Amino acid sequence: MYLVEKEIRKTDQYELPVRKENRNATNYDVYPVHRIEEGKIGDGYASLAEALLGEQCIKLDGYVGIIFHDVREKLNQCFLAKGIEPMWVDVESAMCAQEQIDQQLSPFLGGDDPVFGKLCPLNLSDLFDKDKLTRLSQSPSTTMVIFYGTGASLVPVDGKLVFFDISKNEIQFRSRAGSVTNLGARAAGDAKQMYKRSFFVDWPILNRHVNSIKDEINFYVDGQRSSDITWIRGDVWRDSIASITRKPIRVRPWFEPGAWGGTWIKDNIEGLEQDVVNYAWSFELIVPENGVILESSGLMLETTFDSLMFLSGENILGSDFSTYGFQFPIRFDFLDTFNGGNLSVQCHPTQDYIQKTFGEKITQEETYYILDCQESALVYLGFQEGTTPAIFREALESSQERNVPLEIEKYVQVFPAAKHDLFLIPPGTVHASGNGNLVLEISSTPYIYTFKMYDWLRVGLDGEPRPLNIDRGMDNLVFERAGEKVKKELISKPLQLERQTGYELYHLPTHQEHLYDVHRYIIKTDVEVLTDGKAHVLSLVDGEQMDIIVDDEHFVFSFAETVVIPAATKRYTIKNLQNKPVMVVKAFIK
């Protein structure tokens, strides 16, 4: 593992190594892999250039965040070493004028809102001038013409298509360093604004683009590393995805510090940079930002989970694919406040609000599963009886205007947290995790729509005040979730469904507004589970290891690791590998 030059990426996190390293097999793995046939992944620009020899026309397309001038320089050196001098054509020259692009994208950027925009429905081709693309295709023929840059596949000419992809966390690290720009932008900007534009504009546009060309890609390249690449032939990439989406899938998690972050992740997960202020989040399964690592002969290549959905979404979602399409609807993530701080007092939008305001199909529905906690850990949930919109708004605004602490427990209820509790947070519910918790957040997939209303007067890690969203919060809060109703309806009460020699099965009921449900297994020996045409998401929440067996193939997972079981798996067995019972939670679409 190694750190890379700061001018390319701004983070303390390690880059994905090229090769899979040996690890303690009983511990959480920060680089989980899905093995494919030996010899199928290539390493380095020289090997990619070798594979492209003899081609007269090549189109190097890729996701925003790829530094194409660096790709050009490194590949050009490889071709020159073979006695070939390509003609390079930058497709950015065929984009629409900057003013036209700005005008097209403006409705989706949220104006001066520091956090939110609206999902952009445009296609990548809308940002290009068709006449200019046609003129590019008439570039003089040489021994090799290479069209390069995001959108290269739009040039109307036949050629080998090489697609450079990059993980979403690395896009953010490069944005923070100012080494990349947003799609159609002249220059890098403020990192927070770049993220907002990425989320609402770049990623929706480019995901549609990838989906439209997925069957045409001749070479798929993992371009997230600063100085190296791994790559795979397009047909092998597609076949590999078709295969792994019938077996247990574990995405590559990634980790981030935060204003309220804690110490549990640092203390319990090996392989992470320790010289950081804290870790607040682990993106266990937030599929718009996570990827899946393929491994062949020790070489690792990450492909986005979006790619899995585009190529094999029906394998993954089964009967729910007709409803959710390419959007995987469940997410798992960790919120670490061990020895840290309270999360902001917040809520999430109602279905109608998120659809009309932000263009999302489903809203942000959450639950807090307490994976671990310290003594006296608390969860803030629901209103005190008698709290009205006028009273709460006046208290929030007074605290903000006067910069004085708010006695939040006068308005919001507080409950003690215990391991394996499940707190229910349907849209519009006021809530926060208090310090001393490791929360496994089991939620629907939308994940940035948090309306912070009180944040304990603190600043972010950048020293700047964290933006509050009091107005948006007040537009969505459900004040009827108050008093005894909160304890009755928003704290899940386990119900035993089965008791067998080898296991017990419990239902942890979610709220009627949640699109997903939760089961918990206590396994002494093993249990066979049917998917019934639905995807399952599992986490080992107590115990060291579990073995998931599918068609006599074994997949061993460790404590706190998150696993997707595709609907196409049909049936699987969870086997306990130790002498005492283990505990597994399972989330699935109702």
C-alpha positions as a printed Julia matrix, in Angstrom:
590×3 Matrix{Float64}:
   0.0     0.0     0.0
   1.2     3.49   -0.7
   0.22    7.13   -0.79
   0.38    9.01   -4.08
   1.29   12.52   -5.05
  -0.94   15.14   -3.47
  -1.31   17.19   -6.63
  -3.41   14.46   -8.29
  -5.64   13.51   -5.37
  -6.32   15.09   -1.99
  -6.94   12.39    0.59
  -5.18   10.3     3.18
  -6.72    7.12    1.76
  -4.68    4.55   -0.12
  -5.13    3.94   -3.82
  -6.42    0.54   -4.9
  -3.3    -1.64   -5.25
  -2.68   -3.29   -8.6
  -2.23   -6.7    -7.0
  -4.26   -8.47   -4.35
  -2.28   -8.72   -1.13
  -2.38  -11.58    1.35
  -4.45  -10.88    4.43
  -5.75  -12.51    7.58
  -8.71  -14.43    6.19
 -10.74  -14.01    9.38
 -10.72  -10.21    9.26
 -12.77   -7.62    7.39
 -11.31   -7.17    3.87
 -11.08   -3.63    2.5
 -10.31   -5.03   -0.99
 -12.79   -7.9    -1.52
 -12.39   -9.57   -4.92
 -14.42  -11.69   -7.3
 -12.11  -14.15   -8.99
 -12.42  -14.77  -12.71
 -10.41  -16.99  -15.07
  -6.62  -16.67  -14.89
  -4.82  -14.38  -17.3
  -7.83  -12.22  -18.17
  -6.73   -8.86  -16.69
  -3.92   -6.82  -18.21
  -1.55   -4.52  -16.33
  -0.09   -1.25  -17.58
  -0.23    1.01  -20.61
   2.34   -1.03  -22.55
   0.19   -4.15  -22.5
  -2.9    -2.16  -23.56
  -0.95   -0.56  -26.42
   0.23   -4.02  -27.47
  -3.39   -5.2   -27.63
  -4.3    -2.21  -29.83
  -1.5    -2.64  -32.38
  -2.77   -2.91  -35.92
  -5.88   -0.83  -35.33
  -6.31    2.13  -37.66
  -8.97    3.92  -35.59
  -9.28    3.88  -31.8
 -11.77    5.74  -29.61
 -10.63    6.35  -26.02
 -13.8     7.27  -24.16
 -14.14    7.55  -20.41
 -15.79    8.87  -17.29
 -15.25   12.42  -16.1
 -12.36   12.35  -13.64
 -10.01   10.56  -16.04
  -6.98   12.75  -16.78
  -6.92   12.2   -20.53
  -3.81   14.23  -21.31
  -1.93   11.85  -19.01
  -3.5     8.81  -20.74
  -2.48   10.24  -24.11
   1.1    10.88  -23.02
   1.62    7.4   -21.57
   0.0     5.53  -24.44
   1.8     7.66  -27.01
   5.16    6.7   -25.52
   4.2     3.04  -25.8
   3.19    3.39  -29.45
   6.32    5.38  -30.33
   8.4     2.6   -28.8
   6.73    0.27  -31.33
   7.55    2.62  -34.23
   4.0     3.97  -34.52
   3.2     7.69  -34.36
  -0.56    8.06  -33.85
  -2.61   11.09  -34.77
  -4.38   12.25  -31.59
  -7.76   14.04  -31.83
  -9.22   15.65  -28.69
 -13.01   15.26  -28.78
 -13.45   18.08  -26.27
 -13.03   20.41  -29.24
 -16.41   19.16  -30.52
 -18.33   20.12  -27.39
 -20.87   22.91  -27.53
 -19.74   26.4   -26.59
 -19.22   26.88  -22.86
 -22.06   29.39  -22.64
 -24.46   26.94  -24.29
 -23.46   24.13  -21.92
 -23.83   26.41  -18.91
 -27.31   27.37  -20.06
 -28.3    23.71  -20.56
 -27.06   22.64  -17.15
 -28.14   25.64  -15.1
 -31.65   24.33  -14.21
 -30.08   21.3   -12.51
 -27.37   22.98  -10.43
 -29.55   24.37   -7.67
 -28.46   27.99   -7.97
 -26.77   29.15   -4.77
 -27.98   26.13   -2.77
 -24.74   24.74   -1.31
 -25.88   21.1    -1.34
 -28.78   20.33   -3.66
 -29.59   20.46   -7.35
 -31.94   18.37   -9.49
 -31.11   15.17  -11.37
 -30.25   16.05  -14.95
 -32.14   14.12  -17.68
 -29.83   15.13  -20.56
 -27.7    12.79  -22.65
 -23.99   13.24  -23.27
 -24.67   13.92  -26.94
 -26.68   17.02  -25.9
 -23.4    18.66  -24.85
 -21.75   18.09  -28.23
 -22.04   19.86  -31.58
 -23.0    17.2   -34.13
 -21.4    19.06  -37.02
 -18.12   19.32  -35.14
 -18.24   15.59  -34.34
 -18.77   14.86  -38.03
 -15.81   17.03  -38.97
 -13.65   15.2   -36.43
 -14.53   11.92  -38.11
 -13.0    13.27  -41.32
  -9.54   13.57  -39.75
  -6.83   12.57  -42.24
  -6.11    8.87  -42.24
  -2.73    7.78  -40.87
  -1.43    4.47  -39.64
  -3.45    5.12  -36.45
  -5.97    7.82  -35.47
  -6.94    8.03  -31.8
  -9.98   10.05  -30.71
  -9.72   10.67  -26.97
 -11.76   12.24  -24.2
 -15.17   11.84  -22.6
 -17.61   11.3   -25.47
 -15.1     9.83  -27.95
 -17.55    7.06  -28.8
 -19.91    9.75  -30.2
 -17.56   10.42  -33.14
 -19.37    8.86  -36.14
 -16.57    6.58  -37.3
 -15.85    2.88  -36.86
 -13.05    2.03  -34.47
 -12.08    0.03  -31.42
 -13.76    1.46  -28.32
 -11.64    1.65  -25.16
 -13.51    2.89  -22.1
 -11.59    4.34  -19.13
 -13.61    4.16  -15.93
 -12.84    5.52  -12.48
 -14.27    4.92   -9.0
 -16.47    7.66   -7.55
 -14.29    8.09   -4.46
 -11.26    8.81   -6.65
 -13.26   11.36   -8.66
 -13.91   13.17   -5.37
 -10.27   12.93   -4.25
  -9.15   14.41   -7.58
 -11.8    17.12   -7.39
 -10.52   18.15   -3.98
  -7.02   18.43   -5.44
  -8.29   20.46   -8.4
  -6.7    18.05  -10.87
  -9.94   17.39  -12.79
 -12.98   19.37  -13.86
 -16.68   18.68  -14.05
 -18.23   17.6   -17.32
 -18.26   20.54  -19.72
 -16.5    22.89  -17.27
 -13.48   25.03  -18.16
 -11.74   24.68  -14.8
 -11.9    22.99  -11.44
 -13.97   24.72   -8.79
 -14.79   24.46   -5.11
 -14.76   20.75   -4.16
 -18.23   20.83   -2.58
 -19.74   22.5    -5.63
 -17.93   20.01   -7.87
 -19.48   17.15   -5.91
 -22.94   18.69   -6.21
 -22.49   19.05   -9.97
 -21.11   15.51  -10.22
 -24.04   14.02   -8.33
 -26.83   15.89  -10.11
 -25.35   16.33  -13.6
 -22.17   14.43  -14.46
 -23.0    11.02  -13.05
 -26.6    10.78  -14.37
 -25.48   11.88  -17.86
 -22.47    9.58  -17.95
 -24.32    6.59  -16.51
 -26.81    6.86  -19.35
 -23.86    7.09  -21.74
 -22.16    3.98  -20.32
 -25.44    2.08  -20.48
 -25.87    3.06  -24.14
 -22.39    1.83  -25.17
 -21.96   -1.14  -22.81
 -22.23   -3.71  -25.6
 -19.81   -1.84  -27.87
 -16.88   -1.56  -25.44
 -13.9    -3.53  -26.76
 -11.59   -2.81  -23.82
 -12.61   -1.75  -20.3
  -9.92    0.08  -18.31
  -9.74    0.77  -14.58
  -8.24    4.27  -14.67
  -8.46    5.22  -10.99
  -4.76    4.86  -10.15
  -2.4     7.8   -10.56
   0.32    6.02  -12.5
  -0.97    2.63  -13.6
  -3.98    0.93  -15.14
  -5.49   -2.51  -15.28
  -7.72   -3.52  -18.18
  -9.88   -6.31  -19.54
 -11.35   -7.14  -22.93
 -14.94   -6.03  -23.32
 -16.39   -9.48  -23.93
 -14.6   -10.87  -20.86
 -15.84   -7.91  -18.79
 -19.44   -8.56  -19.85
 -19.17  -12.35  -19.35
 -17.56  -11.88  -15.93
 -20.37   -9.61  -14.77
 -22.98  -12.09  -16.04
 -21.26  -14.78  -13.96
 -20.68  -12.91  -10.7
 -24.24  -11.58  -10.59
 -25.46  -15.12   -9.91
 -23.29  -15.45   -6.79
 -22.72  -13.49   -3.56
 -21.36  -10.02   -4.3
 -19.37   -7.8    -1.98
 -18.58   -4.3    -3.16
 -15.35   -2.49   -2.35
 -16.09   -0.29    0.68
 -14.56    3.12    1.14
 -14.14    5.3     4.19
 -14.35    9.0     4.98
 -13.69   11.24    7.98
 -16.33   13.67    9.18
 -17.09   16.34   11.75
 -18.71   13.83   14.11
 -16.55   10.82   13.22
 -15.32    8.24   15.7
 -12.74    5.55   16.43
 -14.5     2.2    15.93
 -13.58    1.85   12.25
  -9.95    2.85   12.91
  -9.68    0.37   15.76
 -11.43   -2.58   14.13
 -10.8    -2.52   10.37
  -7.29   -3.37    9.17
  -5.64   -1.93    6.09
  -6.79    1.67    6.48
  -4.63    4.75    6.86
  -4.37    5.37   10.6
  -3.01    8.92   10.46
  -6.44   10.49   10.04
  -8.56   12.56   12.4
 -11.34    9.93   12.45
 -13.57    7.82   10.26
 -17.21    8.89   10.17
 -18.54    6.74    7.31
 -17.95    3.44    5.67
 -19.66    3.21    2.3
 -20.47   -0.49    2.62
 -23.07   -0.63   -0.11
 -23.99    2.76   -1.51
 -24.06    1.5    -5.05
 -24.08    4.82   -6.92
 -20.57    5.27   -5.48
 -19.27    1.72   -4.86
 -17.59   -0.66   -7.26
 -16.81   -4.36   -7.5
 -13.26   -5.7    -7.85
 -12.52   -8.44  -10.38
  -9.32  -10.41   -9.79
  -7.36  -12.56  -12.23
  -3.87  -13.95  -11.62
  -3.53  -11.58   -8.67
  -4.35   -8.42  -10.67
  -7.3    -6.29   -9.53
  -9.69   -4.28  -11.69
 -12.6    -2.33  -10.25
 -15.82   -1.9   -12.21
 -18.76    0.17  -11.01
 -21.81   -1.45   -9.45
 -23.75    0.64  -11.98
 -22.13   -1.5   -14.69
 -23.44   -4.62  -12.99
 -26.94   -3.14  -13.02
 -26.69   -2.09  -16.69
 -25.49   -5.5   -17.82
 -27.23   -7.85  -15.36
 -29.79   -5.87  -13.42
 -32.44   -8.53  -13.77
 -30.06  -11.16  -12.37
 -29.6    -8.95   -9.33
 -33.11   -7.62   -8.68
 -35.24  -10.41  -10.13
 -38.93   -9.58   -9.87
 -38.15   -6.06   -8.61
 -36.22   -5.1   -11.76
 -39.44   -4.01  -13.49
 -40.02   -1.54  -10.64
 -36.52   -0.2    -9.95
 -34.74   -0.75  -13.27
 -31.03    0.03  -13.02
 -31.34    1.51   -9.51
 -30.41   -0.91   -6.74
 -32.84    0.16   -4.0
 -31.1    -0.86   -0.74
 -27.97    0.57    0.87
 -25.89   -0.39    3.89
 -23.36    1.97    5.48
 -21.68    2.55    8.83
 -21.94    5.73   10.92
 -19.17    5.77   13.51
 -19.54    8.06   16.52
 -17.43    6.01   18.98
 -15.64    8.65   21.07
 -16.95   11.1    18.47
 -19.84   13.52   18.29
 -23.58   13.55   17.71
 -24.85   13.58   14.15
 -26.81   16.65   13.16
 -30.5    16.72   14.08
 -32.04   16.03   10.7
 -34.79   14.56    8.57
 -35.21   13.23    5.03
 -37.7    14.19    2.31
 -41.09   12.67    1.73
 -41.67   10.74   -1.49
 -43.62   13.54   -3.15
 -41.05   16.17   -2.17
 -37.99   14.26   -3.4
 -39.67   13.44   -6.68
 -40.82   16.97   -7.45
 -37.83   18.84   -6.04
 -34.87   16.62   -6.91
 -36.15   14.25   -9.59
 -35.54   11.05   -7.59
 -37.82    8.03   -8.06
 -37.63    6.82   -4.47
 -36.92    8.67   -1.27
 -34.44    8.28    1.57
 -35.94    5.87    4.11
 -33.62    4.88    6.94
 -33.2     2.58    9.89
 -30.43    2.55   12.51
 -29.24   -0.95   13.4
 -26.94   -0.65   16.43
 -24.01   -2.9    15.55
 -22.02   -1.77   18.57
 -22.23    0.98   21.16
 -20.56    2.43   24.21
 -22.24    2.86   27.57
 -24.74    5.72   27.66
 -24.99    5.86   23.84
 -28.21    7.53   22.68
 -30.43    7.86   19.64
 -32.5    11.0    19.03
 -35.84   10.03   17.47
 -39.24   11.7    17.11
 -40.69   14.74   18.85
 -41.59   15.36   22.43
 -45.34   15.55   22.95
 -46.54   19.09   22.33
 -43.75   20.21   20.01
 -45.37   22.2    17.19
 -43.91   23.45   13.89
 -43.95   27.04   15.16
 -42.22   26.2    18.44
 -39.55   24.06   16.78
 -38.83   26.52   13.97
 -38.48   29.41   16.42
 -36.04   27.38   18.55
 -33.93   26.36   15.52
 -33.78   29.83   14.02
 -33.01   31.46   17.34
 -30.09   29.08   17.89
 -28.76   29.74   14.4
 -29.16   33.52   14.51
 -27.72   33.95   17.99
 -25.15   31.13   17.65
 -26.18   29.66   21.0
 -26.65   25.98   21.89
 -30.15   24.53   21.61
 -31.51   22.34   24.38
 -32.61   19.83   21.77
 -34.07   17.33   24.26
 -36.86   19.81   25.02
 -38.14   19.12   21.51
 -36.75   15.75   20.38
 -36.97   12.46   22.27
 -33.87   10.53   23.31
 -33.61    6.75   23.67
 -30.8     4.58   25.05
 -29.05    2.51   22.38
 -28.25   -1.18   22.85
 -26.52   -3.64   20.55
 -28.88   -5.07   17.91
 -31.63   -2.49   18.43
 -33.33   -1.32   15.23
 -34.64    2.27   15.18
 -37.04    3.16   12.35
 -36.68    6.45   10.49
 -39.35    6.84    7.8
 -39.25   10.02    5.69
 -39.97   13.2     7.62
 -38.85   11.79   10.99
 -36.59   13.99   13.13
 -33.57   11.96   14.26
 -29.83   11.73   14.96
 -27.35    9.17   16.19
 -25.74   10.27   19.42
 -22.06    9.76   20.16
 -20.86    6.3    21.14
 -22.63    4.32   18.4
 -21.56    2.23   15.46
 -24.72    2.36   13.38
 -25.32   -0.02   10.51
 -27.63    2.16    8.48
 -30.05   -0.05    6.54
 -31.8     2.25    4.12
 -33.19    2.89    0.69
 -30.5     3.94   -1.77
 -30.82    7.77   -2.01
 -28.18    9.01    0.39
 -27.4    12.74    0.27
 -30.86   14.13    0.97
 -30.26   15.0     4.61
 -31.86   18.21    5.85
 -29.72   19.31    8.8
 -31.65   21.55   11.18
 -29.35   21.68   14.19
 -25.65   20.78   14.15
 -24.43   21.59   17.65
 -22.85   24.89   16.41
 -19.84   23.04   15.01
 -17.84   23.52   11.84
 -16.76   20.93    9.3
 -13.27   19.48    9.0
 -12.49   22.31    6.58
 -13.19   24.85    9.33
 -16.28   26.17    7.55
 -19.8    26.15    9.06
 -21.81   23.13    7.97
 -24.87   24.31    5.99
 -28.26   23.96    7.65
 -31.51   23.26    5.8
 -34.14   24.46    8.26
 -36.67   25.46    5.6
 -36.42   22.16    3.73
 -36.61   20.28    7.0
 -39.74   22.12    8.11
 -41.34   21.36    4.74
 -40.95   17.62    5.42
 -41.13   17.01    9.18
 -43.97   14.84   10.45
 -44.84   16.31   13.85
 -47.39   13.59   14.57
 -44.46   11.23   15.27
 -44.27   12.31   18.88
 -44.69   11.09   22.44
 -45.55    7.44   23.11
 -46.28    6.91   19.41
 -42.53    7.05   18.73
 -41.72    4.23   21.14
 -44.63    2.19   19.8
 -44.07    2.7    16.05
 -40.41    3.64   15.52
 -38.51    1.1    17.63
 -38.69   -2.3    16.0
 -39.84   -5.21   18.18
 -38.44   -8.56   16.99
 -40.93  -11.34   16.29
 -39.81  -14.96   16.05
 -40.84  -16.56   12.74
 -39.04  -19.92   12.96
 -37.17  -21.98   15.54
 -35.24  -24.97   14.22
 -32.41  -27.12   15.55
 -29.81  -25.21   13.56
 -31.18  -21.66   13.6
 -33.78  -19.14   14.7
 -35.37  -16.58   12.37
 -36.74  -13.24   13.58
 -38.66  -10.51   11.81
 -37.56   -6.97   12.68
 -40.58   -5.1    11.32
 -39.9    -1.83    9.54
 -42.31    1.08    9.22
 -45.19    0.8     6.78
 -43.54    3.53    4.66
 -40.28    1.59    4.3
 -39.9    -0.18    0.95
 -37.67   -2.85    2.53
 -37.98   -5.26    5.42
 -35.41   -6.8     7.81
 -34.91  -10.35    9.1
 -32.32  -11.57   11.6
 -30.96  -15.11   11.82
 -29.33  -16.6    14.89
 -27.44  -19.54   13.41
 -26.04  -22.43   15.45
 -25.13  -24.64   12.47
 -26.65  -23.59    9.16
 -29.78  -22.38    7.4
 -30.94  -22.66    3.79
 -32.51  -19.5     2.37
 -34.57  -19.03   -0.79
 -34.41  -15.68   -2.58
 -37.97  -16.02   -3.93
 -37.01  -13.87   -6.91
 -35.63  -10.98   -4.81
 -32.19   -9.62   -3.94
 -31.04  -10.01   -0.35
 -28.47   -7.85    1.45
 -26.72   -9.52    4.38
 -24.36   -8.44    7.14
 -22.7   -10.59    9.78
 -23.55   -8.56   12.88
 -22.3   -10.97   15.53
 -19.62  -13.65   15.2
 -16.31  -13.95   13.36
 -17.21  -15.6    10.06
 -19.97  -17.13    7.96
 -19.75  -19.37    4.92
 -22.32  -18.74    2.18
 -22.67  -21.8    -0.04
 -24.13  -21.57   -3.53
 -24.14  -24.68   -5.75
 -21.32  -26.25   -3.7
 -19.2   -23.09   -4.06
 -18.08  -21.49   -0.79
 -17.88  -17.75   -0.06
 -16.52  -16.86    3.38
 -17.33  -13.46    4.91
 -16.21  -11.85    8.16
 -17.8    -9.77   10.88
 -19.37   -6.5     9.64
 -18.92   -7.32    5.93
 -21.9    -6.59    3.67
 -22.99   -9.08    1.0
 -25.51   -8.84   -1.84
 -27.23  -12.09   -2.77
 -28.63  -11.64   -6.31
 -32.15  -12.87   -6.99
 -30.69  -15.22   -9.65
 -28.89  -17.15   -6.9
 -32.29  -18.69   -6.07
 -31.09  -20.55   -2.96
 -28.1   -20.38   -0.65
 -26.95  -21.79    2.67
 -25.46  -19.73    5.49
 -23.13  -21.89    7.56
 -21.73  -20.97   10.95
 -17.95  -21.57   11.1
 -17.51  -21.31   14.87
 -18.67  -23.08   18.03
 -21.04  -20.38   19.26
 -24.05  -18.94   17.39
 -23.6   -16.14   14.87
 -26.09  -13.45   13.95
 -26.91  -12.28   10.41
 -29.27   -9.51    9.31
 -31.0    -9.66    5.95
 -32.71   -6.77    4.19
 -34.96   -7.21    1.15
 -37.65   -5.41   -0.82
 -41.12   -5.95    0.61
